[in-house]
Amino acid sequence: LTGPSHAEDIAMGKPAAMVLAINGPDHDTKELQAEISSPFLRIYRSDDRTGVALGSCIKNIYAIASGIVFGKKYGENAVASIISRSFAEIKIVAQSMNAKKSTLAGLSGMGDLFLTCSSKESRNFSLGIDLAKGKTLNQIIEKKFSVAEGVFTVRALKKLSMNKKLDLPINEAIYKVLYRKKNIDVTIQELLNRPITKE
């Protein structure tokens, strides 16, 4: 059960939509869908557990990237660009794991990515902002009550990209910033200087 949903907003009864994916007969999913849904919480169902799970976890990495771009005050164009290119990387990973394209275009993909990459309530986005201000990962973690999931997911995706030979430059950049202590400004410049290719 995932999607663009801050827990505090749901607790306050603010409108939201999420997607539910389970293994089992469709009638089981429909029953649970009806049970969880409410007048303010709309639940959709999916039979693509892989795609739903991927979208839900990988977006945290790219929220860190968006937070860095936002924290560096590069402007809304840059934030929109990083979100778009992040989505392109998510699609590459999803295709390598036989997830459905339609899933990634939905709530657990684009929906969750957009929310997490644009909200200061997002732990991962906030972590990116702190990194942009010059704080180290250790300094940030020491002052947080909860850990930004992208800190761990970026390592898992780095390993997956090596095993499957996937080109994921934004994930690679965040990995180097977090675990190789690479300078953020240099890393951003390297991303901007990559060969220009077809979208």
Secondary structure, 3 states (H helix, E strand, C coil): CECCCCHHHHHCCCCEEEEEECCCCHHHHHHHHHHHCCCCEEEEEECCHHHHHHHHHHHHHHHHHHHHHHHCCCCHHHHHHHHHHHHHHHHHHHHHCCCCHHHHCCHHHHHHHHHHCCCCCCHHHHHHHHHHCCCCHHHHHHCCCCCCCHHHHHHHHHHHHHHHCCCCHHHHHHHHHHHCCCCHHHHHHHHHCCCCCCC
